[in-house]
Amino acid sequence: MKKDISILIDFIHVYCKNEHCQTEKHLISNSYIDVKKKISLCGDCTELAVYAINKRINCPFVYKPPCKKCIVQCYEQQYREKIKKVMKYSGMYFIKRGRIDYLIKYLL
C-alpha cells in the first residue's frame, strides 16, 4: 500500500508542478510519504492527494486493481475526473523520461 501511495503522490506532484506552476504551494507530509522527498502541492492538489490517500487506505481489496479496471468505483465524480487528468498527464511525463515501471503498471 505504501508503494501505491508513493506513486500516487509522485503523479500528483508532477502534475501540480507543471500544470499549476503559478499557484502557491505548501510542503505536505504524511506517514505514507517518504520523508526524504520534499513534496509541495497547491491547495487543490493537496485536497486531491488527501482524498486519494484515504481512498487507497480504505480500499477493500488486498491486491488493489488499477482504479480504471476496478468494479467498485469509489471516487466521487469530481475527484475521478481530476485523478484521470493527473494520471494521463503524469503517466506520459514519466514514460517520456524512461519510467518503464510506471508504463507497465499503467497498462495492467
Phi and psi restraints in degrees (range 20) as a CNS / XPLOR table:
assign (resid 1 and name C) (resid 2 and name N)
       (resid 2 and name CA) (resid 2 and name C) 1.0 -61.4 20.0 2
assign (resid 2 and name N) (resid 2 and name CA)
       (resid 2 and name C) (resid 3 and name N) 1.0 -38.3 20.0 2
assign (resid 2 and name C) (resid 3 and name N)
       (resid 3 and name CA) (resid 3 and name C) 1.0 -66.1 20.0 2
assign (resid 3 and name N) (resid 3 and name CA)
       (resid 3 and name C) (resid 4 and name N) 1.0 -41.9 20.0 2
assign (resid 3 and name C) (resid 4 and name N)
       (resid 4 and name CA) (resid 4 and name C) 1.0 -58.4 20.0 2
assign (resid 4 and name N) (resid 4 and name CA)
       (resid 4 and name C) (resid 5 and name N) 1.0 -44.4 20.0 2
assign (resid 4 and name C) (resid 5 and name N)
       (resid 5 and name CA) (resid 5 and name C) 1.0 -67.8 20.0 2
assign (resid 5 and name N) (resid 5 and name CA)
       (resid 5 and name C) (resid 6 and name N) 1.0 -38.7 20.0 2
assign (resid 5 and name C) (resid 6 and name N)
       (resid 6 and name CA) (resid 6 and name C) 1.0 -61.8 20.0 2
assign (resid 6 and name N) (resid 6 and name CA)
       (resid 6 and name C) (resid 7 and name N) 1.0 -43.9 20.0 2
assign (resid 6 and name C) (resid 7 and name N)
       (resid 7 and name CA) (resid 7 and name C) 1.0 -64.8 20.0 2
assign (resid 7 and name N) (resid 7 and name CA)
       (resid 7 and name C) (resid 8 and name N) 1.0 -43.1 20.0 2
assign (resid 7 and name C) (resid 8 and name N)
       (resid 8 and name CA) (resid 8 and name C) 1.0 -58.3 20.0 2
assign (resid 8 and name N) (resid 8 and name CA)
       (resid 8 and name C) (resid 9 and name N) 1.0 -45.9 20.0 2
assign (resid 8 and name C) (resid 9 and name N)
       (resid 9 and name CA) (resid 9 and name C) 1.0 -65.4 20.0 2
assign (resid 9 and name N) (resid 9 and name CA)
       (resid 9 and name C) (resid 10 and name N) 1.0 -39.4 20.0 2
assign (resid 9 and name C) (resid 10 and name N)
       (resid 10 and name CA) (resid 10 and name C) 1.0 -58.1 20.0 2
assign (resid 10 and name N) (resid 10 and name CA)
       (resid 10 and name C) (resid 11 and name N) 1.0 -44.4 20.0 2
assign (resid 10 and name C) (resid 11 and name N)
       (resid 11 and name CA) (resid 11 and name C) 1.0 -63.5 20.0 2
assign (resid 11 and name N) (resid 11 and name CA)
       (resid 11 and name C) (resid 12 and name N) 1.0 -46.6 20.0 2
assign (resid 11 and name C) (resid 12 and name N)
       (resid 12 and name CA) (resid 12 and name C) 1.0 -64.9 20.0 2
assign (resid 12 and name N) (resid 12 and name CA)
       (resid 12 and name C) (resid 13 and name N) 1.0 -39.1 20.0 2
assign (resid 12 and name C) (resid 13 and name N)
       (resid 13 and name CA) (resid 13 and name C) 1.0 -62.4 20.0 2
assign (resid 13 and name N) (resid 13 and name CA)
       (resid 13 and name C) (resid 14 and name N) 1.0 -46.5 20.0 2
assign (resid 13 and name C) (resid 14 and name N)
       (resid 14 and name CA) (resid 14 and name C) 1.0 -61.7 20.0 2
assign (resid 14 and name N) (resid 14 and name CA)
       (resid 14 and name C) (resid 15 and name N) 1.0 -44.7 20.0 2
assign (resid 14 and name C) (resid 15 and name N)
       (resid 15 and name CA) (resid 15 and name C) 1.0 -60.8 20.0 2
assign (resid 15 and name N) (resid 15 and name CA)
       (resid 15 and name C) (resid 16 and name N) 1.0 -48.2 20.0 2
assign (resid 15 and name C) (resid 16 and name N)
       (resid 16 and name CA) (resid 16 and name C) 1.0 -63.8 20.0 2
assign (resid 16 and name N) (resid 16 and name CA)
       (resid 16 and name C) (resid 17 and name N) 1.0 -44.6 20.0 2
assign (resid 16 and name C) (resid 17 and name N)
       (resid 17 and name CA) (resid 17 and name C) 1.0 -59.8 20.0 2
assign (resid 17 and name N) (resid 17 and name CA)
       (resid 17 and name C) (resid 18 and name N) 1.0 -37.6 20.0 2
assign (resid 17 and name C) (resid 18 and name N)
       (resid 18 and name CA) (resid 18 and name C) 1.0 -95.9 20.0 2
assign (resid 18 and name N) (resid 18 and name CA)
       (resid 18 and name C) (resid 19 and name N) 1.0 -32.2 20.0 2
assign (resid 18 and name C) (resid 19 and name N)
       (resid 19 and name CA) (resid 19 and name C) 1.0 -96.5 20.0 2
assign (resid 19 and name N) (resid 19 and name CA)
       (resid 19 and name C) (resid 20 and name N) 1.0 -22.1 20.0 2
assign (resid 19 and name C) (resid 20 and name N)
       (resid 20 and name CA) (resid 20 and name C) 1.0 -121.3 20.0 2
assign (resid 20 and name N) (resid 20 and name CA)
       (resid 20 and name C) (resid 21 and name N) 1.0 41.8 20.0 2
assign (resid 20 and name C) (resid 21 and name N)
       (resid 21 and name CA) (resid 21 and name C) 1.0 -64.9 20.0 2
assign (resid 21 and name N) (resid 21 and name CA)
       (resid 21 and name C) (resid 22 and name N) 1.0 -23.5 20.0 2
assign (resid 21 and name C) (resid 22 and name N)
       (resid 22 and name CA) (resid 22 and name C) 1.0 -92.2 20.0 2
assign (resid 22 and name N) (resid 22 and name CA)
       (resid 22 and name C) (resid 23 and name N) 1.0 -3.7 20.0 2
assign (resid 22 and name C) (resid 23 and name N)
       (resid 23 and name CA) (resid 23 and name C) 1.0 -89.8 20.0 2
assign (resid 23 and name N) (resid 23 and name CA)
       (resid 23 and name C) (resid 24 and name N) 1.0 141.4 20.0 2
assign (resid 23 and name C) (resid 24 and name N)
       (resid 24 and name CA) (resid 24 and name C) 1.0 -63.2 20.0 2
assign (resid 24 and name N) (resid 24 and name CA)
       (resid 24 and name C) (resid 25 and name N) 1.0 136.5 20.0 2
assign (resid 24 and name C) (resid 25 and name N)
       (resid 25 and name CA) (resid 25 and name C) 1.0 -121.3 20.0 2
assign (resid 25 and name N) (resid 25 and name CA)
       (resid 25 and name C) (resid 26 and name N) 1.0 155.8 20.0 2
assign (resid 25 and name C) (resid 26 and name N)
       (resid 26 and name CA) (resid 26 and name C) 1.0 -130.4 20.0 2
assign (resid 26 and name N) (resid 26 and name CA)
       (resid 26 and name C) (resid 27 and name N) 1.0 144.4 20.0 2
assign (resid 26 and name C) (resid 27 and name N)
       (resid 27 and name CA) (resid 27 and name C) 1.0 -65.1 20.0 2
assign (resid 27 and name N) (resid 27 and name CA)
       (resid 27 and name C) (resid 28 and name N) 1.0 132.0 20.0 2
assign (resid 27 and name C) (resid 28 and name N)
       (resid 28 and name CA) (resid 28 and name C) 1.0 -112.9 20.0 2
assign (resid 28 and name N) (resid 28 and name CA)
       (resid 28 and name C) (resid 29 and name N) 1.0 155.4 20.0 2
assign (resid 28 and name C) (resid 29 and name N)
       (resid 29 and name CA) (resid 29 and name C) 1.0 -145.1 20.0 2
assign (resid 29 and name N) (resid 29 and name CA)
       (resid 29 and name C) (resid 30 and name N) 1.0 151.4 20.0 2
assign (resid 29 and name C) (resid 30 and name N)
       (resid 30 and name CA) (resid 30 and name C) 1.0 -161.1 20.0 2
assign (resid 30 and name N) (resid 30 and name CA)
       (resid 30 and name C) (resid 31 and name N) 1.0 150.9 20.0 2
assign (resid 30 and name C) (resid 31 and name N)
       (resid 31 and name CA) (resid 31 and name C) 1.0 -64.1 20.0 2
assign (resid 31 and name N) (resid 31 and name CA)
       (resid 31 and name C) (resid 32 and name N) 1.0 -16.2 20.0 2
assign (resid 31 and name C) (resid 32 and name N)
       (resid 32 and name CA) (resid 32 and name C) 1.0 -92.1 20.0 2
assign (resid 32 and name N) (resid 32 and name CA)
       (resid 32 and name C) (resid 33 and name N) 1.0 -6.3 20.0 2
assign (resid 32 and name C) (resid 33 and name N)
       (resid 33 and name CA) (resid 33 and name C) 1.0 -99.0 20.0 2
assign (resid 33 and name N) (resid 33 and name CA)
       (resid 33 and name C) (resid 34 and name N) 1.0 130.2 20.0 2
assign (resid 33 and name C) (resid 34 and name N)
       (resid 34 and name CA) (resid 34 and name C) 1.0 -56.9 20.0 2
assign (resid 34 and name N) (resid 34 and name CA)
       (resid 34 and name C) (resid 35 and name N) 1.0 125.6 20.0 2
assign (resid 34 and name C) (resid 35 and name N)
       (resid 35 and name CA) (resid 35 and name C) 1.0 -66.5 20.0 2
assign (resid 35 and name N) (resid 35 and name CA)
       (resid 35 and name C) (resid 36 and name N) 1.0 -18.9 20.0 2
assign (resid 35 and name C) (resid 36 and name N)
       (resid 36 and name CA) (resid 36 and name C) 1.0 -72.4 20.0 2
assign (resid 36 and name N) (resid 36 and name CA)
       (resid 36 and name C) (resid 37 and name N) 1.0 -24.5 20.0 2
assign (resid 36 and name C) (resid 37 and name N)
       (resid 37 and name CA) (resid 37 and name C) 1.0 -83.9 20.0 2
assign (resid 37 and name N) (resid 37 and name CA)
       (resid 37 and name C) (resid 38 and name N) 1.0 133.0 20.0 2
assign (resid 37 and name C) (resid 38 and name N)
       (resid 38 and name CA) (resid 38 and name C) 1.0 -102.4 20.0 2
assign (resid 38 and name N) (resid 38 and name CA)
       (resid 38 and name C) (resid 39 and name N) 1.0 102.5 20.0 2
assign (resid 38 and name C) (resid 39 and name N)
       (resid 39 and name CA) (resid 39 and name C) 1.0 -107.2 20.0 2
assign (resid 39 and name N) (resid 39 and name CA)
       (resid 39 and name C) (resid 40 and name N) 1.0 121.2 20.0 2
assign (resid 39 and name C) (resid 40 and name N)
       (resid 40 and name CA) (resid 40 and name C) 1.0 -117.3 20.0 2
assign (resid 40 and name N) (resid 40 and name CA)
       (resid 40 and name C) (resid 41 and name N) 1.0 131.4 20.0 2
assign (resid 40 and name C) (resid 41 and name N)
       (resid 41 and name CA) (resid 41 and name C) 1.0 -132.6 20.0 2
assign (resid 41 and name N) (resid 41 and name CA)
       (resid 41 and name C) (resid 42 and name N) 1.0 153.4 20.0 2
assign (resid 41 and name C) (resid 42 and name N)
       (resid 42 and name CA) (resid 42 and name C) 1.0 -73.9 20.0 2
assign (resid 42 and name N) (resid 42 and name CA)
       (resid 42 and name C) (resid 43 and name N) 1.0 173.7 20.0 2
assign (resid 42 and name C) (resid 43 and name N)
       (resid 43 and name CA) (resid 43 and name C) 1.0 -59.5 20.0 2
assign (resid 43 and name N) (resid 43 and name CA)
       (resid 43 and name C) (resid 44 and name N) 1.0 -45.2 20.0 2
assign (resid 43 and name C) (resid 44 and name N)
       (resid 44 and name CA) (resid 44 and name C) 1.0 -63.4 20.0 2
assign (resid 44 and name N) (resid 44 and name CA)
       (resid 44 and name C) (resid 45 and name N) 1.0 -43.5 20.0 2
assign (resid 44 and name C) (resid 45 and name N)
       (resid 45 and name CA) (resid 45 and name C) 1.0 -72.1 20.0 2
assign (resid 45 and name N) (resid 45 and name CA)
       (resid 45 and name C) (resid 46 and name N) 1.0 -32.3 20.0 2
assign (resid 45 and name C) (resid 46 and name N)
       (resid 46 and name CA) (resid 46 and name C) 1.0 -63.4 20.0 2
assign (resid 46 and name N) (resid 46 and name CA)
       (resid 46 and name C) (resid 47 and name N) 1.0 -44.2 20.0 2
assign (resid 46 and name C) (resid 47 and name N)
       (resid 47 and name CA) (resid 47 and name C) 1.0 -60.1 20.0 2
assign (resid 47 and name N) (resid 47 and name CA)
       (resid 47 and name C) (resid 48 and name N) 1.0 -44.3 20.0 2
assign (resid 47 and name C) (resid 48 and name N)
       (resid 48 and name CA) (resid 48 and name C) 1.0 -63.4 20.0 2
assign (resid 48 and name N) (resid 48 and name CA)
       (resid 48 and name C) (resid 49 and name N) 1.0 -42.7 20.0 2
assign (resid 48 and name C) (resid 49 and name N)
       (resid 49 and name CA) (resid 49 and name C) 1.0 -62.5 20.0 2
assign (resid 49 and name N) (resid 49 and name CA)
       (resid 49 and name C) (resid 50 and name N) 1.0 -45.4 20.0 2
assign (resid 49 and name C) (resid 50 and name N)
       (resid 50 and name CA) (resid 50 and name C) 1.0 -62.0 20.0 2
assign (resid 50 and name N) (resid 50 and name CA)
       (resid 50 and name C) (resid 51 and name N) 1.0 -44.5 20.0 2
assign (resid 50 and name C) (resid 51 and name N)
       (resid 51 and name CA) (resid 51 and name C) 1.0 -60.6 20.0 2
assign (resid 51 and name N) (resid 51 and name CA)
       (resid 51 and name C) (resid 52 and name N) 1.0 -47.7 20.0 2
assign (resid 51 and name C) (resid 52 and name N)
       (resid 52 and name CA) (resid 52 and name C) 1.0 -65.5 20.0 2
assign (resid 52 and name N) (resid 52 and name CA)
       (resid 52 and name C) (resid 53 and name N) 1.0 -40.8 20.0 2
assign (resid 52 and name C) (resid 53 and name N)
       (resid 53 and name CA) (resid 53 and name C) 1.0 -61.8 20.0 2
assign (resid 53 and name N) (resid 53 and name CA)
       (resid 53 and name C) (resid 54 and name N) 1.0 -45.4 20.0 2
assign (resid 53 and name C) (resid 54 and name N)
       (resid 54 and name CA) (resid 54 and name C) 1.0 -61.5 20.0 2
assign (resid 54 and name N) (resid 54 and name CA)
       (resid 54 and name C) (resid 55 and name N) 1.0 -40.2 20.0 2
assign (resid 54 and name C) (resid 55 and name N)
       (resid 55 and name CA) (resid 55 and name C) 1.0 -65.7 20.0 2
assign (resid 55 and name N) (resid 55 and name CA)
       (resid 55 and name C) (resid 56 and name N) 1.0 -40.4 20.0 2
assign (resid 55 and name C) (resid 56 and name N)
       (resid 56 and name CA) (resid 56 and name C) 1.0 -67.2 20.0 2
assign (resid 56 and name N) (resid 56 and name CA)
       (resid 56 and name C) (resid 57 and name N) 1.0 -43.1 20.0 2
assign (resid 56 and name C) (resid 57 and name N)
       (resid 57 and name CA) (resid 57 and name C) 1.0 -61.5 20.0 2
assign (resid 57 and name N) (resid 57 and name CA)
       (resid 57 and name C) (resid 58 and name N) 1.0 -38.4 20.0 2
assign (resid 57 and name C) (resid 58 and name N)
       (resid 58 and name CA) (resid 58 and name C) 1.0 -93.3 20.0 2
assign (resid 58 and name N) (resid 58 and name CA)
       (resid 58 and name C) (resid 59 and name N) 1.0 9.4 20.0 2
assign (resid 58 and name C) (resid 59 and name N)
       (resid 59 and name CA) (resid 59 and name C) 1.0 -62.1 20.0 2
assign (resid 59 and name N) (resid 59 and name CA)
       (resid 59 and name C) (resid 60 and name N) 1.0 130.4 20.0 2
assign (resid 59 and name C) (resid 60 and name N)
       (resid 60 and name CA) (resid 60 and name C) 1.0 -74.7 20.0 2
assign (resid 60 and name N) (resid 60 and name CA)
       (resid 60 and name C) (resid 61 and name N) 1.0 -9.4 20.0 2
assign (resid 60 and name C) (resid 61 and name N)
       (resid 61 and name CA) (resid 61 and name C) 1.0 -93.5 20.0 2
assign (resid 61 and name N) (resid 61 and name CA)
       (resid 61 and name C) (resid 62 and name N) 1.0 132.1 20.0 2
assign (resid 61 and name C) (resid 62 and name N)
       (resid 62 and name CA) (resid 62 and name C) 1.0 -67.0 20.0 2
assign (resid 62 and name N) (resid 62 and name CA)
       (resid 62 and name C) (resid 63 and name N) 1.0 -48.9 20.0 2
assign (resid 62 and name C) (resid 63 and name N)
       (resid 63 and name CA) (resid 63 and name C) 1.0 -103.7 20.0 2
assign (resid 63 and name N) (resid 63 and name CA)
       (resid 63 and name C) (resid 64 and name N) 1.0 95.1 20.0 2
assign (resid 63 and name C) (resid 64 and name N)
       (resid 64 and name CA) (resid 64 and name C) 1.0 -70.1 20.0 2
assign (resid 64 and name N) (resid 64 and name CA)
       (resid 64 and name C) (resid 65 and name N) 1.0 125.3 20.0 2
assign (resid 64 and name C) (resid 65 and name N)
       (resid 65 and name CA) (resid 65 and name C) 1.0 -76.9 20.0 2
assign (resid 65 and name N) (resid 65 and name CA)
       (resid 65 and name C) (resid 66 and name N) 1.0 162.8 20.0 2
assign (resid 65 and name C) (resid 66 and name N)
       (resid 66 and name CA) (resid 66 and name C) 1.0 -58.7 20.0 2
assign (resid 66 and name N) (resid 66 and name CA)
       (resid 66 and name C) (resid 67 and name N) 1.0 141.6 20.0 2
assign (resid 66 and name C) (resid 67 and name N)
       (resid 67 and name CA) (resid 67 and name C) 1.0 -54.3 20.0 2
assign (resid 67 and name N) (resid 67 and name CA)
       (resid 67 and name C) (resid 68 and name N) 1.0 -38.3 20.0 2
assign (resid 67 and name C) (resid 68 and name N)
       (resid 68 and name CA) (resid 68 and name C) 1.0 -66.9 20.0 2
assign (resid 68 and name N) (resid 68 and name CA)
       (resid 68 and name C) (resid 69 and name N) 1.0 -18.1 20.0 2
assign (resid 68 and name C) (resid 69 and name N)
       (resid 69 and name CA) (resid 69 and name C) 1.0 -108.8 20.0 2
assign (resid 69 and name N) (resid 69 and name CA)
       (resid 69 and name C) (resid 70 and name N) 1.0 3.0 20.0 2
assign (resid 69 and name C) (resid 70 and name N)
       (resid 70 and name CA) (resid 70 and name C) 1.0 -76.4 20.0 2
assign (resid 70 and name N) (resid 70 and name CA)
       (resid 70 and name C) (resid 71 and name N) 1.0 141.1 20.0 2
assign (resid 70 and name C) (resid 71 and name N)
       (resid 71 and name CA) (resid 71 and name C) 1.0 -77.7 20.0 2
assign (resid 71 and name N) (resid 71 and name CA)
       (resid 71 and name C) (resid 72 and name N) 1.0 -20.7 20.0 2
assign (resid 71 and name C) (resid 72 and name N)
       (resid 72 and name CA) (resid 72 and name C) 1.0 -102.5 20.0 2
assign (resid 72 and name N) (resid 72 and name CA)
       (resid 72 and name C) (resid 73 and name N) 1.0 111.2 20.0 2
assign (resid 72 and name C) (resid 73 and name N)
       (resid 73 and name CA) (resid 73 and name C) 1.0 -92.9 20.0 2
assign (resid 73 and name N) (resid 73 and name CA)
       (resid 73 and name C) (resid 74 and name N) 1.0 89.3 20.0 2
assign (resid 73 and name C) (resid 74 and name N)
       (resid 74 and name CA) (resid 74 and name C) 1.0 -85.8 20.0 2
assign (resid 74 and name N) (resid 74 and name CA)
       (resid 74 and name C) (resid 75 and name N) 1.0 -19.0 20.0 2
assign (resid 74 and name C) (resid 75 and name N)
       (resid 75 and name CA) (resid 75 and name C) 1.0 -73.4 20.0 2
assign (resid 75 and name N) (resid 75 and name CA)
       (resid 75 and name C) (resid 76 and name N) 1.0 136.6 20.0 2
assign (resid 75 and name C) (resid 76 and name N)
       (resid 76 and name CA) (resid 76 and name C) 1.0 -65.4 20.0 2
assign (resid 76 and name N) (resid 76 and name CA)
       (resid 76 and name C) (resid 77 and name N) 1.0 153.4 20.0 2
assign (resid 76 and name C) (resid 77 and name N)
       (resid 77 and name CA) (resid 77 and name C) 1.0 -52.1 20.0 2
assign (resid 77 and name N) (resid 77 and name CA)
       (resid 77 and name C) (resid 78 and name N) 1.0 -45.7 20.0 2
assign (resid 77 and name C) (resid 78 and name N)
       (resid 78 and name CA) (resid 78 and name C) 1.0 -62.4 20.0 2
assign (resid 78 and name N) (resid 78 and name CA)
       (resid 78 and name C) (resid 79 and name N) 1.0 -39.9 20.0 2
assign (resid 78 and name C) (resid 79 and name N)
       (resid 79 and name CA) (resid 79 and name C) 1.0 -75.2 20.0 2
assign (resid 79 and name N) (resid 79 and name CA)
       (resid 79 and name C) (resid 80 and name N) 1.0 -34.0 20.0 2
assign (resid 79 and name C) (resid 80 and name N)
       (resid 80 and name CA) (resid 80 and name C) 1.0 -60.3 20.0 2
assign (resid 80 and name N) (resid 80 and name CA)
       (resid 80 and name C) (resid 81 and name N) 1.0 -43.7 20.0 2
assign (resid 80 and name C) (resid 81 and name N)
       (resid 81 and name CA) (resid 81 and name C) 1.0 -64.8 20.0 2
assign (resid 81 and name N) (resid 81 and name CA)
       (resid 81 and name C) (resid 82 and name N) 1.0 -41.9 20.0 2
assign (resid 81 and name C) (resid 82 and name N)
       (resid 82 and name CA) (resid 82 and name C) 1.0 -64.3 20.0 2
assign (resid 82 and name N) (resid 82 and name CA)
       (resid 82 and name C) (resid 83 and name N) 1.0 -45.2 20.0 2
assign (resid 82 and name C) (resid 83 and name N)
       (resid 83 and name CA) (resid 83 and name C) 1.0 -69.9 20.0 2
assign (resid 83 and name N) (resid 83 and name CA)
       (resid 83 and name C) (resid 84 and name N) 1.0 -31.4 20.0 2
assign (resid 83 and name C) (resid 84 and name N)
       (resid 84 and name CA) (resid 84 and name C) 1.0 -61.6 20.0 2
assign (resid 84 and name N) (resid 84 and name CA)
       (resid 84 and name C) (resid 85 and name N) 1.0 -44.8 20.0 2
assign (resid 84 and name C) (resid 85 and name N)
       (resid 85 and name CA) (resid 85 and name C) 1.0 -60.0 20.0 2
assign (resid 85 and name N) (resid 85 and name CA)
       (resid 85 and name C) (resid 86 and name N) 1.0 -46.6 20.0 2
assign (resid 85 and name C) (resid 86 and name N)
       (resid 86 and name CA) (resid 86 and name C) 1.0 -60.5 20.0 2
assign (resid 86 and name N) (resid 86 and name CA)
       (resid 86 and name C) (resid 87 and name N) 1.0 -47.8 20.0 2
assign (resid 86 and name C) (resid 87 and name N)
       (resid 87 and name CA) (resid 87 and name C) 1.0 -64.7 20.0 2
assign (resid 87 and name N) (resid 87 and name CA)
       (resid 87 and name C) (resid 88 and name N) 1.0 -41.4 20.0 2
assign (resid 87 and name C) (resid 88 and name N)
       (resid 88 and name CA) (resid 88 and name C) 1.0 -64.2 20.0 2
assign (resid 88 and name N) (resid 88 and name CA)
       (resid 88 and name C) (resid 89 and name N) 1.0 -50.5 20.0 2
assign (resid 88 and name C) (resid 89 and name N)
       (resid 89 and name CA) (resid 89 and name C) 1.0 -62.8 20.0 2
assign (resid 89 and name N) (resid 89 and name CA)
       (resid 89 and name C) (resid 90 and name N) 1.0 -53.6 20.0 2
assign (resid 89 and name C) (resid 90 and name N)
       (resid 90 and name CA) (resid 90 and name C) 1.0 -71.1 20.0 2
assign (resid 90 and name N) (resid 90 and name CA)
       (resid 90 and name C) (resid 91 and name N) 1.0 -32.7 20.0 2
assign (resid 90 and name C) (resid 91 and name N)
       (resid 91 and name CA) (resid 91 and name C) 1.0 -58.7 20.0 2
assign (resid 91 and name N) (resid 91 and name CA)
       (resid 91 and name C) (resid 92 and name N) 1.0 -47.5 20.0 2
assign (resid 91 and name C) (resid 92 and name N)
       (resid 92 and name CA) (resid 92 and name C) 1.0 -65.4 20.0 2
assign (resid 92 and name N) (resid 92 and name CA)
       (resid 92 and name C) (resid 93 and name N) 1.0 -38.7 20.0 2
assign (resid 92 and name C) (resid 93 and name N)
       (resid 93 and name CA) (resid 93 and name C) 1.0 -58.1 20.0 2
assign (resid 93 and name N) (resid 93 and name CA)
       (resid 93 and name C) (resid 94 and name N) 1.0 -49.6 20.0 2
assign (resid 93 and name C) (resid 94 and name N)
       (resid 94 and name CA) (resid 94 and name C) 1.0 -70.4 20.0 2
assign (resid 94 and name N) (resid 94 and name CA)
       (resid 94 and name C) (resid 95 and name N) 1.0 -37.9 20.0 2
assign (resid 94 and name C) (resid 95 and name N)
       (resid 95 and name CA) (resid 95 and name C) 1.0 -62.5 20.0 2
assign (resid 95 and name N) (resid 95 and name CA)
       (resid 95 and name C) (resid 96 and name N) 1.0 -43.2 20.0 2
assign (resid 95 and name C) (resid 96 and name N)
       (resid 96 and name CA) (resid 96 and name C) 1.0 -64.0 20.0 2
assign (resid 96 and name N) (resid 96 and name CA)
       (resid 96 and name C) (resid 97 and name N) 1.0 -20.9 20.0 2
assign (resid 96 and name C) (resid 97 and name N)
       (resid 97 and name CA) (resid 97 and name C) 1.0 -102.8 20.0 2
assign (resid 97 and name N) (resid 97 and name CA)
       (resid 97 and name C) (resid 98 and name N) 1.0 16.0 20.0 2
assign (resid 97 and name C) (resid 98 and name N)
       (resid 98 and name CA) (resid 98 and name C) 1.0 83.8 20.0 2
assign (resid 98 and name N) (resid 98 and name CA)
       (resid 98 and name C) (resid 99 and name N) 1.0 14.8 20.0 2
assign (resid 98 and name C) (resid 99 and name N)
       (resid 99 and name CA) (resid 99 and name C) 1.0 -83.1 20.0 2
assign (resid 99 and name N) (resid 99 and name CA)
       (resid 99 and name C) (resid 100 and name N) 1.0 75.7 20.0 2
assign (resid 99 and name C) (resid 100 and name N)
       (resid 100 and name CA) (resid 100 and name C) 1.0 -63.1 20.0 2
assign (resid 100 and name N) (resid 100 and name CA)
       (resid 100 and name C) (resid 101 and name N) 1.0 -31.6 20.0 2
assign (resid 100 and name C) (resid 101 and name N)
       (resid 101 and name CA) (resid 101 and name C) 1.0 -59.5 20.0 2
assign (resid 101 and name N) (resid 101 and name CA)
       (resid 101 and name C) (resid 102 and name N) 1.0 -36.5 20.0 2
assign (resid 101 and name C) (resid 102 and name N)
       (resid 102 and name CA) (resid 102 and name C) 1.0 -71.7 20.0 2
assign (resid 102 and name N) (resid 102 and name CA)
       (resid 102 and name C) (resid 103 and name N) 1.0 -35.7 20.0 2
assign (resid 102 and name C) (resid 103 and name N)
       (resid 103 and name CA) (resid 103 and name C) 1.0 -62.1 20.0 2
assign (resid 103 and name N) (resid 103 and name CA)
       (resid 103 and name C) (resid 104 and name N) 1.0 -45.8 20.0 2
assign (resid 103 and name C) (resid 104 and name N)
       (resid 104 and name CA) (resid 104 and name C) 1.0 -62.0 20.0 2
assign (resid 104 and name N) (resid 104 and name CA)
       (resid 104 and name C) (resid 105 and name N) 1.0 -45.8 20.0 2
assign (resid 104 and name C) (resid 105 and name N)
       (resid 105 and name CA) (resid 105 and name C) 1.0 -63.0 20.0 2
assign (resid 105 and name N) (resid 105 and name CA)
       (resid 105 and name C) (resid 106 and name N) 1.0 -38.7 20.0 2
assign (resid 105 and name C) (resid 106 and name N)
       (resid 106 and name CA) (resid 106 and name C) 1.0 -65.1 20.0 2
assign (resid 106 and name N) (resid 106 and name CA)
       (resid 106 and name C) (resid 107 and name N) 1.0 -40.5 20.0 2
assign (resid 106 and name C) (resid 107 and name N)
       (resid 107 and name CA) (resid 107 and name C) 1.0 -76.3 20.0 2
assign (resid 107 and name N) (resid 107 and name CA)
       (resid 107 and name C) (resid 108 and name N) 1.0 -22.6 20.0 2
